[in-house]
Amino acid sequence: MPIKNKEPYQQEYYAPIPTGFTRYMRASLIWQVVRFLVINWKIFKLMTRSHISR
């Protein structure tokens, strides 16, 4: 299968533009707090498992 030669500066070379919902989720303080709590809970579970198994 031959490789197509892509011209520079075509649409495929640029990063996708985030949607309105994506931008809202990135800026929402409520969502950031929820994610912070979820990630910390996962880390807490991991830490407790490692200390119990000793």
N, C-alpha and C positions, 0 to 999 in steps of 0.2 A: 504494500500500500504506500503510494508516494506521499511524502510530507508536503503539505501546502505551505508555500512561503507567505507569511503574514506580513502585511505592510505595517510599519510603525504608526502609532497614534490612532489605531482603530479602537473601537469600543471595548474590545477584549483586553486591552492593555490597562484600562483604568479600573480603579476599585469601585465596587458597587456603592450606590448612594443609599444611606440608611432611610428606612421609611419613617413616617411620622411617629408610629407606635414605638419603633426602636429608639428614636431620639427621646421620646417621653420616658421610656423605661430607664434610659441612661441618666436622665436628669431628676427623676422622681426620688425624693428623699425617703418616702415610705417604702418603696421597692428596695432601695439601698439598705435600709434598716433590716428588712426581712431577709435579704440575701446575707447580710452580715451575721444575723442570728443563725441562719441555717448553716453557713460555713463554720461558724464557731462551734455549733453543736456537733458537727461532723468531726472537727478536730478534737473536741472534748471526748467523744466516744473513742476515737483512736488512741488518745492518751490514756484513758482509763483501761483500755484493753491491754496496752503495753505494760502498764504498772501492775495489773492483776496477774499477768502471766509470769512474773518474776518469782 
